[in-house]
Amino acid sequence: MFCGPDCKQTARKRSQGVSAERHLNVVSHRLRDHQEAVLAHCMGCEPDGLCRTATCRLRPVSPLPLAADVSA
């Protein structure tokens, strides 16, 4: 019924009266953590700030421009 343990826990907390505002704060914090982790990984891989690996699994969420896109 749930996509995973996090969704199940969120649904349980919502049913226990956790406010939508609190839920949004938690989700926003987690999103920021993930964005920072992706940026740190990408900058470790490509410190000059241009991704050169179009097939990278993080490419869809990477904040770095693809090197081929920059030269076009």
DONUFI-932949 format. One line per field, with one value per residue (C-alpha): x, y, z; residue in three letters; residue number from 1. Coordinates in steps of 0.02 Angstrom, whole numbers, plus 50000, padded with zeros to 5 digits. Example, Ala and Ser with C-alpha at 12.3 -4.5 7.8 and 13.67 -1.06 7.14 Angstrom:
BEGIN
px: (50615;50684);
py: (49775;49947);
pz: (50390;50357);
rest: (ALA;SER);
nr: (1;2);
***
This chain:
BEGIN
px: (50000;50149;50298;50416;50448;50463;50292;50215;50290;50230;50053;50054;50112;49983;49846;49913;49888;50055;50015;50034;50153;50266;50261;50309;50455;50521;50502;50586;50732;50754;50748;50881;50990;50974;51010;51166;51224;51202;51295;51438;51452;51447;51576;51688;51675;51687;51768;51767;51576;51537;51470;51557;51464;51295;51260;51287;51143;51133;51123;50933;50954;51128;51137;51290;51266;51318;51480;51405;51259;51378;51477;51321);
py: (50000;50116;50152;50115;50127;50318;50337;50214;50309;50475;50408;50342;50509;50602;50491;50531;50716;50779;50943;50970;51114;51001;50869;51000;51057;50879;50848;51014;50973;50801;50874;51002;50864;50762;50913;50954;50772;50767;50932;50870;50710;50802;50931;50789;50704;50864;51002;51124;51125;51043;50867;50767;50603;50605;50428;50466;50399;50567;50664;50690;50778;50851;51039;51044;51082;50946;50998;50962;51080;51223;51215;51211);
pz: (50000;50029;49918;50062;50249;50245;50163;50285;50434;50362;50341;50520;50588;50485;50556;50730;50702;50636;50553;50367;50407;50511;50374;50245;50353;50367;50181;50139;50255;50177;50001;50046;50119;49959;49849;49950;49941;49752;49732;49843;49742;49576;49629;49691;49523;49418;49522;49375;49382;49215;49204;49068;49093;49006;49065;49250;49355;49444;49280;49293;49461;49445;49467;49352;49168;49047;48960;48789;48826;48870;48707;48598);
rest: (MET;PHE;CYS;GLY;PRO;ASP;CYS;LYS;GLN;THR;ALA;ARG;LYS;ARG;SER;GLN;GLY;VAL;SER;ALA;GLU;ARG;HIS;LEU;ASN;VAL;VAL;SER;HIS;ARG;LEU;ARG;ASP;HIS;GLN;GLU;ALA;VAL;LEU;ALA;HIS;CYS;MET;GLY;CYS;GLU;PRO;ASP;GLY;LEU;CYS;ARG;THR;ALA;THR;CYS;ARG;LEU;ARG;PRO;VAL;SER;PRO;LEU;PRO;LEU;ALA;ALA;ASP;VAL;SER;ALA);
nr: (1;2;3;4;5;6;7;8;9;10;11;12;13;14;15;16;17;18;19;20;21;22;23;24;25;26;27;28;29;30;31;32;33;34;35;36;37;38;39;40;41;42;43;44;45;46;47;48;49;50;51;52;53;54;55;56;57;58;59;60;61;62;63;64;65;66;67;68;69;70;71;72);
***
